[in-house]
Amino acid sequence: MKTTFRILTLLLTGSLLLTACSDDDDDRDSGIPAERNVNRNDISQEPALQRLEFPKVKGGNSRVIIHSNSDQFGINYSVEWDCTKRSQRWSCYQMYASNRKQNTSRYYSDTNQYPLDPDLPAQYYFDYDPFRGSGYDHGHICPSADRLYSKDANIQTFYLTNMQPQRHVFNAGIWEKMEEKLRSWISTGSKAEDTLYVCKGGTIDAVSGVTDNPIRETLQNGLIVPRYFFMALLRKQKTGYKALAFWVEHTDDDHSNDPLGNYVISVRELERRTGIDFFCNLPDDIENEVETTTVENIKWLWQL
């Protein structure tokens, strides 16, 4: 796998270390006028941060890791990693007809099924797999099934930086049901201009004004287990944009038969609960419109 690397330091609310694996920026929505967006990411040192799947990067002691390949698709997915908490905050990526094609099978290794991320310096993570023997699954945030267009792209989804601990009944239940729904919205037969921008993660940060503890538990080895998981989705079609969010508690109960509409909230509400500014690179007027759509209208627009 041919990759190039660059590490930059940006002055945000501290220093953000930013690692990119390619100089290629395959943003499908470049050219949005900067003056129409006051809360966009600073792209002066990393153009990829203008992509619509990116939320506002946190800065401080966080690192954005951008995984890409030397294939036609460029960027595969990106992660924001909290170096202090040794946990990912989110993974984000794009889905469209051509990168939904299945050209390979799911990665499997007898010796190294969940490799350490080669783009994350060792001091920012465990020197072993902290999930093993914990009672929690390796919960993919960017799923393997969303990245079957190439062998290298699929292997990257197994990096430990793309994992959050999930109970099996949750991982193989309601979470998988949500992921399957996303794949149904973008298929190999989708129109060329249709794109789904995805940002997913688990709660690891306390948020001002939110009383719920975002952490289910912290294991003895220091691995954080989120209490809630979320998906923020933006769809671009010929007719414009629409957005929704899923918010689901991480429990030991089987909710796989629940209607997905039970878990729909607005993106604006998700921002309040997580403290993350999603889709900050949209023009402000469009961002405000799609993020404040009522739950009833969201369900109608997305047929949930």
C-alpha positions in Angstrom: 0.0 0.0 0.0 1.6 3.3 -1.1 1.0 6.2 1.2 2.7 9.5 2.0 2.6 11.2 5.4 2.7 14.7 6.7 2.3 15.9 10.3 1.3 19.5 10.9 0.6 21.5 13.9 -2.3 23.9 13.8 -3.0 26.7 16.3 -6.6 26.0 17.3 -7.6 25.8 21.0 -4.2 24.4 21.6 -2.2 22.3 19.1 -3.9 19.8 16.8 -1.6 17.2 15.3 -2.9 16.3 11.9 -1.7 13.2 10.0 -2.6 12.7 6.4 -1.8 9.7 4.3 -2.2 11.4 0.9 -2.0 14.8 -0.7 -5.1 13.9 -2.7 -8.3 15.6 -1.8 -11.3 14.0 -3.4 -14.0 16.2 -1.8 -17.1 15.9 -3.9 -18.3 19.4 -2.9 -15.3 21.7 -3.3 -16.0 25.3 -4.3 -18.4 26.3 -1.6 -17.7 30.0 -1.0 -15.9 30.6 2.2 -17.8 33.8 3.0 -21.0 31.8 3.4 -19.6 29.9 6.3 -18.3 31.4 9.5 -17.8 28.2 11.5 -16.0 26.1 8.9 -12.8 24.2 9.7 -9.5 26.0 9.1 -8.1 24.4 6.0 -5.0 26.5 5.6 -2.7 23.6 6.4 -5.0 20.6 5.5 -7.5 21.0 2.6 -9.2 17.7 3.5 -10.8 19.4 6.5 -13.2 21.1 4.1 -14.9 17.9 3.2 -18.6 17.8 4.2 -18.3 14.7 6.4 -16.0 16.5 8.8 -17.3 18.1 12.0 -15.5 21.0 13.6 -12.2 19.5 14.8 -11.8 19.8 18.6 -8.1 20.8 18.8 -6.4 20.7 22.1 -4.8 17.3 22.6 -6.6 15.7 19.8 -5.2 14.3 16.5 -7.0 13.9 13.2 -5.9 10.9 11.3 -6.8 10.8 7.6 -6.5 7.3 6.0 -6.3 7.1 2.2 -5.1 4.8 -0.5 -3.3 5.0 -3.8 -6.6 4.1 -5.6 -9.0 6.3 -7.4 -11.0 7.1 -4.2 -8.3 8.9 -2.3 -9.5 9.4 1.2 -11.0 6.3 2.8 -12.1 7.6 6.2 -10.9 9.9 9.0 -10.7 9.7 12.8 -10.4 12.3 15.5 -8.3 10.7 18.3 -8.1 12.0 21.8 -4.5 11.4 22.9 -5.2 11.9 26.6 -8.3 9.7 26.8 -6.7 7.2 24.3 -10.0 7.0 22.6 -11.5 8.0 19.3 -14.2 10.7 19.3 -15.6 10.0 15.8 -14.9 8.4 12.4 -16.2 10.2 9.3 -16.4 9.2 5.6 -18.3 9.4 2.4 -20.6 6.8 0.7 -21.5 7.0 -3.0 -22.2 4.5 -5.8 -18.7 3.8 -6.9 -17.2 3.3 -3.5 -20.0 1.0 -2.6 -18.9 -1.6 -5.1 -17.7 -4.9 -3.6 -14.3 -5.8 -5.1 -12.9 -7.7 -2.1 -14.0 -9.7 0.9 -13.8 -8.8 4.6 -10.3 -8.8 6.0 -9.3 -11.6 8.3 -6.0 -12.5 9.9 -5.0 -15.4 12.1 -2.3 -13.3 13.8 -3.3 -9.6 13.7 -7.0 -9.2 13.2 -7.1 -5.7 14.8 -3.8 -4.0 14.1 -2.5 -0.9 15.7 -2.9 2.2 13.6 0.5 2.8 11.8 -0.3 6.5 11.7 -0.8 7.0 15.4 2.4 7.3 17.5 2.7 4.6 20.1 2.7 7.0 23.1 -0.9 7.9 22.4 -2.4 4.3 22.7 -2.0 1.0 24.4 0.9 -1.3 23.2 -1.6 -4.2 23.0 -5.2 -4.8 22.1 -7.2 -3.5 25.1 -10.5 -5.0 23.8 -9.3 -8.6 24.0 -10.9 -10.4 27.0 -12.8 -7.3 28.0 -16.3 -8.7 27.3 -16.8 -6.1 24.6 -16.7 -6.4 20.8 -14.4 -4.5 18.6 -17.2 -2.1 17.4 -16.3 -0.8 14.0 -17.2 2.9 13.6 -16.5 3.0 9.9 -17.8 -0.5 9.0 -15.9 -3.1 7.1 -19.0 -3.6 5.0 -18.9 0.0 3.9 -15.3 -0.4 2.6 -15.2 -3.4 0.3 -14.1 -1.5 -2.8 -10.4 -2.4 -2.2 -8.4 -4.7 0.0 -6.3 -1.9 1.5 -9.4 0.2 2.3 -11.0 -2.7 4.1 -7.9 -3.5 6.1 -7.8 0.1 7.3 -11.2 -0.3 8.9 -9.8 -2.9 11.3 -7.3 -0.4 12.8 -7.9 -0.1 16.6 -8.3 3.7 16.2 -11.6 2.9 14.3 -13.0 0.8 17.2 -15.2 1.5 20.2 -16.1 -1.2 22.8 -19.6 -2.4 22.2 -21.6 -5.2 23.8 -22.2 -7.9 21.3 -26.0 -7.7 21.5 -25.7 -4.0 20.7 -23.0 -4.3 18.0 -24.8 -7.2 16.2 -28.3 -5.8 17.0 -29.5 -2.2 16.7 -26.1 -0.8 15.7 -25.9 -3.2 12.8 -29.5 -2.5 11.8 -28.6 1.2 11.6 -25.5 0.5 9.5 -27.6 -1.7 7.1 -30.1 1.1 6.7 -27.2 3.5 5.7 -26.1 1.0 3.0 -29.6 0.8 1.7 -29.7 4.6 1.1 -26.6 4.5 -1.0 -26.1 1.5 -3.3 -24.1 0.7 -6.4 -27.2 1.8 -8.4 -27.4 5.2 -6.8 -27.2 8.3 -9.0 -23.7 9.6 -9.6 -24.4 12.9 -7.7 -25.9 11.1 -4.6 -23.5 11.2 -1.7 -24.0 10.3 2.0 -21.7 12.1 4.4 -21.3 10.1 7.6 -19.9 10.9 11.0 -20.3 8.3 13.8 -18.9 7.7 17.2 -19.5 7.1 20.9 -19.7 9.6 23.7 -16.4 10.2 25.6 -16.8 13.9 26.6 -18.8 15.6 29.3 -20.9 18.4 27.8 -21.9 21.6 29.6 -25.6 21.6 30.4 -25.9 17.8 29.8 -26.4 15.9 33.0 -26.1 12.4 31.6 -22.7 10.7 32.2 -21.3 10.0 28.7 -19.3 7.0 30.0 -20.8 3.6 30.6 -17.7 2.5 32.4 -13.9 2.7 32.2 -12.2 -0.6 32.3 -9.2 -1.4 34.6 -6.9 -1.0 31.7 -8.2 2.5 31.0 -10.4 1.7 28.0 -13.4 4.0 27.9 -16.8 2.5 27.1 -19.3 5.0 25.8 -22.8 5.2 27.2 -24.3 6.4 24.0 -23.5 6.0 20.3 -24.5 8.3 17.5 -24.6 8.8 13.7 -24.8 12.2 12.0 -25.9 11.8 8.4 -26.0 14.3 5.5 -27.3 13.3 2.1 -26.7 15.3 -1.0 -29.0 14.7 -3.9 -29.8 16.6 -7.1 -32.6 18.3 -5.2 -30.4 19.5 -2.3 -29.4 18.4 1.2 -31.1 16.6 4.0 -29.8 15.5 7.4 -30.7 13.3 10.3 -29.1 11.9 13.5 -29.4 8.6 15.3 -28.9 8.5 19.1 -28.9 5.2 20.9 -28.0 4.1 24.4 -25.4 1.3 24.7 -27.2 -1.3 26.8 -27.2 -5.1 27.3 -30.8 -5.4 25.9 -31.7 -6.6 22.4 -33.3 -3.7 20.5 -32.8 -5.1 17.1 -36.5 -5.3 16.4 -37.1 -1.7 17.3 -38.2 0.7 14.6 -35.2 3.0 13.7 -37.6 6.0 13.9 -37.4 5.5 17.7 -33.8 6.7 17.6 -34.1 9.7 15.3 -33.2 13.2 16.6 -32.2 16.4 14.8 -28.6 17.1 14.1 -28.9 20.2 16.2 -30.1 18.2 19.2 -27.2 15.7 18.6 -24.8 18.7 18.7 -26.3 19.8 22.1 -25.8 16.3 23.5 -22.3 15.7 22.2 -20.8 19.2 22.0 -19.7 18.4 18.4 -20.4 20.8 15.6 -21.4 18.5 12.7 -21.4 19.5 9.0 -19.7 22.8 9.9 -18.4 23.1 6.3 -21.8 23.6 4.8 -22.9 27.1 4.0 -24.4 28.5 7.1 -27.9 28.9 5.7 -28.0 25.3 4.5 -26.5 24.0 7.7 -29.1 25.7 9.8 -31.9 24.5 7.7 -31.0 20.8 7.6 -29.9 20.6 11.2 -33.1 22.1 12.6 -35.6 20.0 10.7 -38.2 18.6 13.0 -38.1 14.9 13.9 -41.4 14.4 12.3 -40.2 15.9 9.0 -36.9 14.0 9.2 -38.8 10.7 9.4 -40.9 11.7 6.4 -37.9 12.8 4.4 -35.9 9.7 5.1 -38.9 7.3 5.0 -38.5 6.1 8.6 
